[in-house]
Amino acid sequence: MDLSVNHRIIAAVDIRPVQLARLLGAFELIVPFSGTVHATADGAYHSLTITCGRISVRAKSGQRIPLGRAVSDNGVVIRQYDNPTRTDFALKLTLQPNQLEALERERDGADLHLTILLQARASSGGPTTVDWEENLGEMPVVSPRSLWIDELNQSGASRVLVLEIRLPNDEIRHPAERHLHRAQEMFSTG
């Protein structure tokens, strides 16, 4: 994703694989970013201070459900210099166990589909400095099922047994599918 100030692209960032870490009584969804800050081209030094990322998840119904506001541990400032530089930062969102359970219900065994809306304070420095608030746009994030299950297992959030069962290729859903889903629900509720 390109990050712009005053319609001038100052950096390009990508999201690395989403992580999940254990906290005391909760979990932390970590969204790491990595990229390049471009050198200034016009003598003015533009910068962005990332204030937060609004995270939403795509539910099994297809609608987007807000998860919350992710922030960094330290302020994230992306500032242009005379030469290109690297930038690495992470936004973190604390999830209570019941929120993580709800997230898993909405994921419904598929890949984890998130959307992040980055919000920042922009600044253009030249003879005078001007600051303003800005939405930097939405970034879709897909965490493949296998990577997300690894994160759930490593964080201790869940023990997941992946089981593949071939069902007939009919247009009609096989009754076994309904029974397996019901067994999963009963197992998770104890």
GIBELLIN-V909625 format. One line per field, one symbol per residue. psi: psi as a letter, one per 20 degrees, with the letter a starting at -180 (. if undefined). A space follows every 50 residues. Layout:
# GIBELLIN-V909625
psi->???
This chain:
# GIBELLIN-V909625
psi->pppqpljppirpqqprpqrpqprojaroppopqqappqqqijipoqqpoo hrpopqqorhiiqppphaoprrhrqopopqahqqrqpprqpppppqhhgh ghghghhljaqooqppopqrpqpppchqppqqqqpirqpqppoqgghhhg ggghijhqppopppppqqkrhqpphhgghgggggghghi.
